[in-house]
């Protein structure tokens, strides 16, 4: 099976700091892939490189097996890769339908659209309603400003927008970070629905229980590279944390304790 | 996910023009009761003539404030535009329409310059336009040699002429001002460009990540605003019949007053250009009504000041409630 999105040997340096040090990445069709790693492990840089928000110094990115190069986020979007950025997802004072279509507005047919550039607000509302319904996000009115929504609902709008436009991949950066228990559960349900509809999801998260609940596979990032690809069923959370921090290493599918003291400290 | 019902008071406070409109209507009722000359067609025509120059400047100001910027240079740009138009027509003998076009182009160019400085060097708009205010003010006086330009060709004052509307004489300039407000209400409310202006004012980073070309948008907004200042220059010239290098010196602040009174947030991303029309009319109605009641003009300034503080207080409180 060809990975939907793939990266080989990505390198990104900022002066003396190496954010990505030959990082690989593989996203398979129809899966939820969690990307985890300690602070400074290069998760964000990896995701930014994959979504066009930064340009790697070395390495290549392949979409459906073909090499691609994204100069900016817009170009990644044109290739069907949609990203839900943490805290930067929606324009607060604009309504839900406007946010769904921001940057991709639909104009009215005929002269009203071509000459007078008039937006087809009704059609955008109807399509937004359909997308929200697909994800089972119930909202009474699509004309209310996003700032009047709860955190979970806002995230819902951002996810719905990403899903509506993503033909290849949805990337979510800490989608549950700012949410309560119930709202997090709703977002996880949404991620499941996205996967079940056939679009693979990349989920960056610090929240181990969430990762274990939803991920099909886990990509562990450490010191600027991928140190392990594992299935949540094969390891428990403490082991995964040990891999993340370097206390344990995965070699040829077997785990090796690399740092006895550290491993004992976290209870292994 | 259930949605909490937007309660009525909340909705009133989030509709930014409801308050200003109520204030305008209340003021009209008050002055109608206290002065029998107030509620006449002729008086309303006069009020609109008195506010059309600042109102037009305030259209450009609204665009810029919606992007979370501010423009201190608009009055000065207008004065320069007026001098350029009139001097080219009178002293250089250019055909009036060509001179007007040159004036409009000069104003748009200063807007473009403001926009480029704000975008390229990421300087705060306050500082950029403060500097531009002084530059343009000086240029106006250098170019005009402090002389008022008189004996304008009739085409330049055409907008000051009147037509009869239901027994009331209305100037073409007033009509143009109203049409401009409607045009920008349409652009901001019904086109993608308008939606992008609001998104930019909410958060430039969100707008950029959504795929909006924010740099181009900022420069465009300042340039369009500059062009609108050019139209204000033409309105001013047609109303006063001269090119005056001293014109518009407090109009930058008056235009901000109109925007704020109209319920547009100085923090960007919230507000309506028709609110600005209401804001400009509030100032005009108070000034006119108090004059008719024989109140000394300094009290008009006092009341305008209090209204501005009230308006920003309401804005701040509504933002806090939305957090």
Interface residues (C-beta under 8 A of the other chain):
Chain A: X53 X73 X74 X77 X83 X85 X88 X89 X90 X91 X92 X93 X94 X98 X102 X103 X104 X105 X107 X117 X118 X119 X121 X137 X138 X139 X140 X141 X144 X145 X147 X148 X149 X150 X152 X153 X156 X186
Chain B: X1 X2 X3 X4 X5 X6 X10 X14 X190 X191 X192 X193 X195 X196 X198 X199 X201 X202 X203 X205 X206 X207 X208 X209 X210 X211 X212 X269 X270 X322
